[in-house]
Amino acid sequence: MSESKFNPRSIILLMIIIFVSIIRVAAPLSSDFKEIANFSAVGAIALFGGAYFNNNVKAFAFPMLVLVLSDIFIAKISGYGFFYAGWYWTYIAIVAMVAVGKLMMKKVNVGTFMASTFIGVFLHWILSDIGPMYAPSIYPATLAGYGQCLINAIPFELNFLYGTVAYGAVMFGAFEALKAKYPYLSLAKAA
């Protein structure tokens, strides 16, 4: 039998990612943006892509595309440059989170979701905070400077953790509910 070109599972997964991405793009428009900085859906999108897309291109490309497009939009709205110092460390951290989703969430449940979230956010913290070491006069490029950067990043990383849990609960919960109602979405080969 030949595979159908119409793939409802992939389309629904992508629609969930797009819906949650709109919230990330809208966040800088909020007057409380500084207080909610890093309370974003990017970590949840990375874990979601890793958990549900069997195709590695889709699993890694969709979260990275969301990150690139939302970073461009946020840079335009906020006035910050897109290529901020060490930006690629943030992208490496998101790739690591997709890998965590692929490796740890072969079976999606609350336990694997929470474990993947904590490990993914921890990797995001230690990898993305290498970036500020490359910004002039923020932190010295030493182990002590990196340690200070990690300490100063804790409030932002906690927001990232909270955002990953909240958005992840919505995304994973929505798709699992859809799978329960429409069993054909459970087909592993469909994504």
RAPE-V969442 format. One record per helix or strand. SS is the DSSP state (h for helix, s for strand). FROM is the first residue (numbers start at 1). TO is the last residue. If there is no record, write none. Layout:
BEGIN
SS & FROM & TO
SS & FROM & TO
END
This chain:
BEGIN
h & 8 & 27
h & 33 & 36
h & 42 & 52
h & 56 & 78
h & 87 & 104
h & 110 & 128
h & 131 & 134
h & 143 & 181
h & 183 & 186
h & 188 & 190
END
